[in-house]
Amino acid sequence: MIIEKIPIRLPYLNLDEIQLSKSMKSATGSSHMNLNDSQIQILKLMSQGACIEQIVNHFYQQGKMISFLGLRRLIEFLVEERLLVTIQFARYFKKKDVKERGFFSQLLGQFSKPDLSEINVVGELSHFPFFRALEPELQKVFFENMKVVSAPSQIAICNQGHIQRALFALLRGEAQVYKKSPDGKRTRIASLPQGSVFGESGFFLGEPRSADVLTSESSVIAKFKYLPEFFDRQIQKEKAESLKKRFWMVHSLMKSEVFNSLPEDCFDSLLFSGELKTFSPDRNICTEGEFGTTCYLIIQGTLVVTQNGKSIRTLGQGDCFGEMALLLNQGKRTATVKSQTECLVMEIKSESFYKLLSQNLMLGCEFENLALERWNYDLTKY
């Protein structure tokens, strides 16, 4: 169930009264929520049956910024006060601790072999962005060393903190990504739809899993083994250019001040929403006061950030810049960023950025929280 694509159904609401009072009452009148202009516009779109993806795209096409946190708060109020007719939202946003039924790797032998008569596994996987970016020789190694199984709902494919040298592809079904709090409770932060590839940092870097991933419905999953004798040699010798760059990008995301709080299981969508670019030394990539429609992740090289002609910081591998223009500042650049050395960066255009977040509300909320934290830090420090 991809919640972002489900049309929202509301009971009758007096939108004129809501707009006048800038607040919305519960069905019983016992509680209310104050609304800003953006949330009132969202309510109007909801009353027309728009889904989350359409709402975000509407704002983007109008050149307006949308608060993913504000959108989520509005939906949670509607669910809590039973103002949403769409039952899937009540189930999705209901606050409860998710109970898993078992760990994927421990139960692998017990899972049934799926009926593959209607699934061309290799054909479908070849069109996934992750595998499409690989050379044929590498694709072949992956496909010759995979196991495809059917897993029921609420199976933990990845467990936070575990070291698990495996990569996964979701051929059918859906999974949810959860972060664990110190007391062990899970908070859902992202959805992984059919077609997702996840587990890159565990696979390439041997890093502990950064989040729990549980199936949310019966799913068909391909699991790929890490072969040290092959992948170690390829990475060390740097013969496979696409795999080498993939490795660099995953490593940079893991080091990123902005992105390292995100689950690595969301990296696949992020990586393939961007484009690798090389900049020569002494090149202005962003200019203070100008309008910008891109953000950047530094893969290699160093850059200097200046405000009002004064140097305020140096950026290096794993650092991100430009995201505040896309999320918080109506596209206006707050600083100038200039390359010191030759730099390899991943450029993410606003259209791709918002398309990614329009299909994942929780991920949008994570990005907005991170951007706000960085914005507030800069205001107090500089």
C-alpha positions as CSV (number, residue, x, y, z in Angstrom):
1,M,0.0,0.0,0.0
2,I,1.7,3.2,-1.2
3,I,-0.1,5.7,0.9
4,E,1.1,8.6,-1.2
5,K,-0.8,7.4,-4.3
6,I,-4.2,6.7,-2.6
7,P,-6.9,9.4,-3.2
8,I,-7.9,11.2,0.0
9,R,-11.6,11.2,0.8
10,L,-13.0,13.8,3.3
11,P,-16.5,14.2,4.6
12,Y,-18.1,17.6,3.9
13,L,-16.1,20.5,5.2
14,N,-17.1,24.1,5.2
15,L,-13.9,25.4,3.5
16,D,-15.1,29.0,3.5
17,E,-15.5,28.9,7.3
18,I,-12.2,27.2,7.7
19,Q,-10.4,29.8,5.5
20,L,-12.0,32.6,7.5
21,S,-11.2,31.2,10.9
22,K,-7.9,29.6,9.8
23,S,-8.7,26.6,12.0
24,M,-10.5,23.3,11.8
25,K,-12.6,21.7,14.5
26,S,-12.9,18.0,15.2
27,A,-16.1,16.2,14.5
28,T,-17.3,16.6,18.1
29,G,-16.0,20.2,18.4
30,S,-13.9,19.2,21.4
31,S,-10.5,20.1,19.7
32,H,-9.3,22.1,16.9
33,M,-6.2,22.7,14.8
34,N,-4.9,26.1,13.7
35,L,-4.1,26.2,10.0
36,N,-1.7,28.2,7.8
37,D,-2.5,29.2,4.3
38,S,-0.6,26.2,2.9
39,Q,-2.6,23.7,5.0
40,I,-5.9,25.4,3.9
41,Q,-4.8,25.0,0.3
42,I,-3.9,21.3,1.0
43,L,-7.4,20.8,2.5
44,K,-9.0,22.2,-0.7
45,L,-7.0,19.7,-2.8
46,M,-7.9,16.9,-0.4
47,S,-11.6,17.8,-0.8
48,Q,-11.2,17.2,-4.6
49,G,-9.9,13.7,-4.0
50,A,-6.2,14.5,-4.6
51,C,-3.5,12.1,-3.2
52,I,-0.3,13.1,-1.4
53,E,1.8,12.8,-4.5
54,Q,-0.6,15.0,-6.5
55,I,-0.7,17.6,-3.7
56,V,3.1,17.9,-3.5
57,N,3.3,18.1,-7.4
58,H,0.6,20.8,-7.4
59,F,2.6,23.0,-5.1
60,Y,5.8,22.4,-7.1
61,Q,4.1,23.2,-10.4
62,Q,2.7,26.4,-8.9
63,G,6.2,27.4,-7.8
64,K,5.2,27.2,-4.1
65,M,7.0,25.5,-1.3
66,I,5.2,22.9,0.7
67,S,6.0,21.9,4.3
68,F,6.1,18.1,4.5
69,L,5.9,18.4,8.3
70,G,2.8,20.6,8.0
71,L,1.2,18.1,5.6
72,R,1.9,15.2,7.9
73,R,0.5,17.1,11.0
74,L,-2.7,17.9,9.0
75,I,-3.2,14.3,8.0
76,E,-2.5,13.0,11.5
77,F,-5.1,15.5,12.9
78,L,-7.7,14.3,10.3
79,V,-7.0,10.7,11.2
80,E,-7.1,11.2,15.0
81,E,-10.4,13.1,14.7
82,R,-11.9,10.6,12.3
83,L,-12.3,13.2,9.6
84,L,-10.8,11.0,6.9
85,V,-13.0,8.6,5.0
86,T,-10.1,6.8,3.4
87,I,-9.6,3.8,5.8
88,Q,-6.0,3.1,4.6
89,F,-4.8,6.4,6.2
90,A,-6.2,5.4,9.6
91,R,-4.3,2.2,9.5
92,Y,-1.1,3.7,8.2
93,F,-1.0,6.6,10.7
94,K,-2.2,4.7,13.7
95,K,0.4,4.9,16.4
96,K,1.4,1.5,17.4
97,D,4.6,-0.5,18.0
98,V,5.1,-2.9,15.1
99,K,5.7,-6.5,16.0
100,E,7.8,-8.5,13.6
101,R,7.2,-12.2,12.9
102,G,10.8,-13.2,12.4
103,F,14.2,-12.2,10.9
104,F,14.6,-12.8,7.1
105,S,18.0,-14.4,7.2
106,Q,17.0,-16.8,10.0
107,L,13.8,-17.9,8.3
108,L,15.1,-17.9,4.7
109,G,15.0,-21.7,4.5
110,Q,11.4,-21.7,5.6
111,F,10.1,-19.3,3.0
112,S,8.3,-20.7,0.0
113,K,9.6,-20.5,-3.5
114,P,7.4,-18.0,-5.4
115,D,5.6,-18.9,-8.6
116,L,7.9,-17.3,-11.1
117,S,5.8,-18.2,-14.1
118,E,4.5,-14.6,-14.3
119,I,7.8,-12.9,-13.2
120,N,10.7,-12.6,-15.5
121,V,13.1,-12.0,-12.7
122,V,16.3,-11.2,-14.6
123,G,14.3,-9.1,-17.1
124,E,12.6,-7.0,-14.4
125,L,15.8,-6.6,-12.3
126,S,17.7,-5.4,-15.4
127,H,15.4,-2.4,-15.5
128,F,15.8,-1.5,-11.9
129,P,18.0,1.7,-11.7
130,F,20.6,0.0,-9.5
131,F,21.2,-2.8,-12.0
132,R,20.7,-0.8,-15.1
133,A,23.7,1.4,-14.1
134,L,26.0,-1.7,-13.9
135,E,28.1,-3.2,-16.6
136,P,26.8,-6.5,-18.1
137,E,29.6,-8.5,-16.4
138,L,28.6,-7.1,-13.0
139,Q,24.9,-7.7,-13.6
140,K,25.7,-11.3,-14.5
141,V,27.5,-11.9,-11.2
142,F,24.6,-10.4,-9.2
143,F,22.0,-12.5,-11.0
144,E,24.0,-15.7,-10.7
145,N,24.2,-15.3,-7.0
146,M,20.7,-14.5,-5.9
147,K,17.9,-16.3,-4.1
148,V,14.3,-15.4,-4.8
149,V,11.7,-16.1,-2.1
150,S,8.2,-15.2,-1.0
151,A,8.0,-13.6,2.5
152,P,4.8,-12.9,4.5
153,S,4.0,-9.6,6.1
154,Q,5.9,-8.3,9.1
155,I,9.2,-10.1,8.4
156,A,12.3,-8.1,9.3
157,I,14.5,-8.1,6.2
158,C,17.1,-5.8,7.9
159,N,17.6,-5.2,11.7
160,Q,19.1,-2.0,12.9
161,G,22.6,-2.4,14.2
162,H,23.2,-5.8,12.6
163,I,26.0,-6.4,10.2
164,Q,24.6,-8.2,7.2
165,R,26.5,-8.4,3.9
166,A,23.6,-8.7,1.6
167,L,21.7,-6.6,-0.9
168,F,17.9,-6.9,-1.5
169,A,15.5,-6.1,-4.3
170,L,11.7,-5.9,-3.9
171,L,10.2,-7.7,-6.9
172,R,6.6,-7.7,-5.5
173,G,5.0,-6.2,-2.4
174,E,6.1,-3.4,-0.1
175,A,8.3,-2.8,2.9
176,Q,8.5,-0.1,5.6
177,V,11.6,1.5,7.1
178,Y,11.7,2.1,10.9
179,K,14.2,3.8,13.2
180,K,14.4,2.4,16.8
181,S,14.5,4.7,19.8
182,P,16.7,3.8,22.8
183,D,13.7,2.1,24.5
184,G,13.3,-0.1,21.4
185,K,10.1,1.5,20.0
186,R,10.0,1.8,16.2
187,T,9.1,5.0,14.3
188,R,8.2,4.6,10.6
189,I,10.2,7.0,8.5
190,A,9.9,5.7,4.9
191,S,8.2,3.2,2.5
192,L,9.9,1.0,0.0
193,P,7.7,0.3,-2.9
194,Q,8.0,-2.5,-5.5
195,G,11.1,-2.0,-7.5
196,S,13.3,-0.8,-4.6
197,V,16.8,-2.0,-4.1
198,F,18.1,-1.5,-0.5
199,G,21.0,-2.5,1.8
200,E,23.8,-0.8,-0.2
201,S,26.0,0.3,2.7
202,G,25.8,-3.0,4.4
203,F,26.6,-4.7,1.1
204,F,29.4,-2.5,-0.1
205,L,30.9,-1.2,3.1
206,G,30.0,-3.9,5.7
207,E,28.4,-1.1,7.8
208,P,25.8,-2.1,10.5
209,R,22.2,-1.6,9.3
210,S,21.0,1.9,10.1
211,A,17.3,1.0,10.4
212,D,14.8,-1.9,10.5
213,V,13.1,-2.9,7.3
214,L,9.9,-5.0,7.6
215,T,7.6,-6.3,4.9
216,S,4.2,-4.7,5.2
217,E,2.5,-7.2,2.9
218,S,3.3,-10.5,1.3
219,S,6.4,-9.8,-0.9
220,V,8.7,-11.4,-3.4
221,I,12.3,-10.6,-2.5
222,A,15.6,-11.2,-4.3
223,K,18.6,-11.5,-2.0
224,F,22.1,-11.1,-3.3
225,K,25.2,-12.5,-1.6
226,Y,28.4,-10.4,-1.2
227,L,31.3,-12.3,-2.9
228,P,34.5,-11.0,-1.3
229,E,36.7,-12.7,-3.9
230,F,34.9,-10.8,-6.7
231,F,33.6,-7.5,-5.3
232,D,36.7,-6.8,-3.1
233,R,38.9,-7.2,-6.2
234,Q,36.7,-5.0,-8.4
235,I,36.6,-2.2,-5.8
236,Q,40.3,-2.4,-5.0
237,K,41.4,-2.4,-8.7
238,E,38.7,0.1,-9.6
239,K,38.2,-1.7,-12.9
240,A,34.4,-1.4,-12.8
241,E,33.7,2.4,-13.2
242,S,30.0,2.2,-12.4
243,L,30.5,0.1,-9.3
244,K,33.4,2.3,-8.2
245,K,31.3,5.5,-8.5
246,R,28.4,3.7,-6.7
247,F,30.7,2.8,-3.9
248,W,31.9,6.4,-3.7
249,M,28.4,7.8,-3.6
250,V,27.2,5.4,-0.9
251,H,30.3,6.2,1.2
252,S,29.6,9.9,0.8
253,L,26.0,9.6,1.9
254,M,27.1,7.7,5.0
255,K,29.5,10.6,5.9
256,S,27.1,13.4,5.0
257,E,26.1,15.7,7.8
258,V,22.7,16.1,6.1
259,F,22.0,12.6,4.9
260,N,23.6,10.3,7.5
261,S,20.5,10.4,9.7
262,L,18.5,8.8,6.8
263,P,18.3,5.0,6.6
264,E,20.7,3.6,4.1
265,D,17.8,1.6,2.8
266,C,16.5,4.8,1.1
267,F,19.8,5.5,-0.7
268,D,18.8,3.8,-3.9
269,S,16.0,6.3,-4.6
270,L,18.2,9.2,-3.7
271,L,21.2,8.2,-5.7
272,F,19.3,7.7,-8.9
273,S,17.4,11.0,-8.6
274,G,20.8,12.7,-9.2
275,E,23.5,13.1,-11.8
276,L,27.3,13.0,-11.4
277,K,29.1,16.2,-12.4
278,T,32.7,17.3,-12.4
279,F,33.7,20.9,-11.6
280,S,37.1,22.4,-12.2
281,P,38.9,24.5,-9.5
282,D,37.8,28.1,-8.8
283,R,34.3,27.5,-10.2
284,N,31.3,29.1,-8.6
285,I,28.7,26.4,-8.3
286,C,26.1,28.4,-6.2
287,T,26.1,32.3,-6.0
288,E,24.6,34.1,-3.0
289,G,21.3,35.8,-3.8
290,E,20.7,34.0,-7.0
291,F,17.9,31.6,-7.7
292,G,18.7,27.9,-7.6
293,T,16.9,24.8,-8.5
294,T,19.5,22.1,-7.5
295,C,21.2,20.7,-4.5
296,Y,24.5,18.9,-4.3
297,L,26.3,16.0,-2.5
298,I,30.1,16.2,-2.6
299,I,31.6,12.9,-3.7
300,Q,35.2,14.1,-4.0
301,G,37.1,17.5,-3.6
302,T,36.8,20.5,-1.4
303,L,34.7,23.7,-1.7
304,V,34.6,27.0,0.2
305,V,31.3,28.7,1.4
306,T,31.2,32.5,1.7
307,Q,28.5,34.9,2.9
308,N,28.8,38.6,2.2
309,G,32.3,37.9,0.9
310,K,33.4,36.3,4.2
311,S,34.5,32.6,4.3
312,I,32.3,30.7,6.8
313,R,33.2,27.1,6.1
314,T,35.0,24.5,3.9
315,L,33.1,21.6,2.5
316,G,34.4,18.1,1.6
317,Q,33.4,14.6,0.9
318,G,29.9,13.8,2.2
319,D,28.9,17.4,2.7
320,C,25.7,18.7,1.0
321,F,24.8,22.2,-0.1
322,G,21.9,23.9,-1.8
323,E,19.1,21.9,-0.1
324,M,17.9,24.9,1.9
325,A,17.1,26.8,-1.3
326,L,14.8,23.9,-2.3
327,L,13.1,23.4,1.0
328,L,13.1,26.6,3.0
329,N,14.1,29.7,1.1
330,Q,11.9,29.8,-2.1
331,G,15.0,28.9,-4.2
332,K,17.1,31.8,-3.1
333,R,20.8,30.9,-2.5
334,T,21.9,31.9,1.0
335,A,25.7,31.6,0.2
336,T,28.2,31.3,-2.5
337,V,29.9,27.9,-2.9
338,K,33.2,27.8,-4.9
339,S,35.3,24.8,-5.7
340,Q,38.9,24.8,-4.3
341,T,40.0,21.7,-6.2
342,E,38.5,19.6,-9.0
343,C,35.3,18.3,-7.5
344,L,33.0,15.4,-8.3
345,V,29.4,16.0,-7.0
346,M,26.0,14.5,-7.3
347,E,23.6,17.2,-8.6
348,I,19.9,16.7,-7.7
349,K,17.5,18.9,-9.6
350,S,14.4,20.2,-7.9
351,E,12.1,18.3,-10.1
352,S,13.7,15.0,-9.3
353,F,14.0,16.0,-5.6
354,Y,10.3,16.8,-5.2
355,K,9.3,13.7,-7.2
356,L,11.3,11.6,-4.8
357,L,9.7,13.2,-1.8
358,S,6.2,13.4,-3.2
359,Q,6.2,9.6,-3.3
360,N,7.5,9.3,0.3
361,L,6.0,11.7,2.8
362,M,8.0,10.4,5.8
363,L,11.3,10.9,3.9
364,G,10.2,14.4,3.0
365,C,9.6,15.1,6.7
366,E,13.1,13.8,7.5
367,F,14.7,16.0,4.9
368,E,12.8,19.1,6.2
369,N,13.8,18.4,9.8
370,L,17.4,18.1,8.7
371,A,17.3,21.3,6.7
372,L,15.7,23.2,9.6
373,E,18.3,22.0,12.0
374,R,21.1,23.2,9.7
375,W,19.3,26.5,9.0
376,N,18.9,27.2,12.7
377,Y,22.6,26.2,13.4
378,D,23.8,28.7,10.7
379,L,21.6,31.5,12.1
380,T,23.1,31.1,15.6
381,K,26.7,30.5,14.6
382,Y,27.2,33.0,11.8
